[in-house]
């Protein structure tokens, strides 16, 4: 019959070794995870900025096109001697302030 070694003796021998090995492994894992999370956050921020820039460009193009078509529509009416009737102001869209509604009108 082999000698029986109490489990607490095995724990006393293995615990310091496991602590020396496991602590650097866990620390490296946490450090890598934090670095990865920071990179993902940075990439998401850059993507958000890109989408906001694109939305601003499209909005500027739409407003410029609306202003250009408004000027073109008023010119023929003025040339014929008819006064161009100004369109009725639109009610602001739900959840938007009056400045946004005025810019779209």
C-alpha positions in Angstrom: 0.0 0.0 0.0 1.5 3.4 -1.0 2.0 6.0 1.6 -1.0 8.3 2.0 0.0 12.0 1.8 -2.6 14.3 3.3 -4.0 16.8 0.8 -3.0 19.8 2.9 0.7 18.8 2.6 0.3 18.7 -1.2 -1.3 22.2 -0.9 1.5 23.5 1.1 4.0 22.4 -1.4 2.1 23.3 -4.6 0.6 26.6 -3.5 3.8 28.7 -3.6 4.8 27.3 -7.0 1.3 27.9 -8.4 1.3 31.4 -7.0 4.6 32.1 -8.8 3.4 30.7 -12.1 -0.3 31.8 -12.0 0.2 35.4 -11.0 2.3 36.5 -14.1 -0.1 34.5 -16.3 -3.2 36.2 -14.9 -1.5 39.6 -14.9 -0.5 39.2 -18.6 -4.1 38.1 -19.4 -5.6 41.1 -17.7 -3.0 43.5 -19.3 -3.8 42.1 -22.8 -7.5 42.3 -22.2 -7.3 46.0 -21.1 -5.1 46.8 -24.1 -7.5 45.1 -26.5 -10.5 46.9 -25.0 -8.7 50.3 -25.4 -8.0 49.5 -29.1 -11.7 48.5 -29.7 -12.8 51.7 -28.0 -10.5 53.8 -30.1 -11.6 52.1 -33.3 -15.3 52.6 -32.4 -14.6 56.3 -31.7 -12.9 56.7 -35.1 -15.8 55.0 -36.9 -18.3 57.3 -35.1 -16.3 60.4 -36.2 -16.3 59.1 -39.7 -20.1 58.6 -39.8 -20.6 62.0 -38.2 -18.4 63.7 -40.9 -20.3 61.8 -43.6 -23.7 62.9 -42.2 -22.5 66.5 -42.0 -21.3 66.5 -45.6 -24.5 65.0 -46.9 -26.6 67.5 -44.9 -24.6 70.4 -46.4 -25.1 69.0 -49.9 -28.8 68.6 -49.4 -29.2 72.1 -48.0 -27.1 73.6 -50.9 -29.2 71.7 -53.4 -32.4 72.9 -51.8 -31.2 76.5 -51.8 -30.1 76.3 -55.4 -33.4 74.8 -56.6 -35.2 77.4 -54.6 -33.3 80.2 -56.3 -34.0 78.6 -59.7 -37.7 78.3 -59.0 -38.0 81.9 -58.0 -36.1 83.3 -61.0 -38.6 82.3 -63.8 -41.6 83.6 -61.7 -39.9 87.0 -61.2 -39.0 87.2 -64.9 -42.7 86.8 -65.9 -43.7 89.6 -63.5 -45.5 87.4 -61.1 -44.6 87.6 -57.4 -43.3 84.3 -56.1 -45.4 83.1 -53.2 -43.4 82.0 -50.3 -44.2 78.5 -49.1 -46.0 78.2 -45.8 -43.6 77.5 -42.9 -43.6 73.9 -41.9 -44.2 72.8 -38.3 -41.0 71.4 -36.7 -40.6 67.7 -36.9 -41.2 65.7 -33.7 -38.3 66.0 -31.3 -36.5 68.8 -33.2 -36.1 72.3 -32.3 -37.2 75.3 -34.4 -33.7 76.0 -35.8 -33.6 72.5 -37.4 -37.0 72.9 -38.9 -36.1 76.4 -40.2 -33.0 75.1 -41.8 -35.0 72.4 -43.6 -37.7 74.8 -44.8 
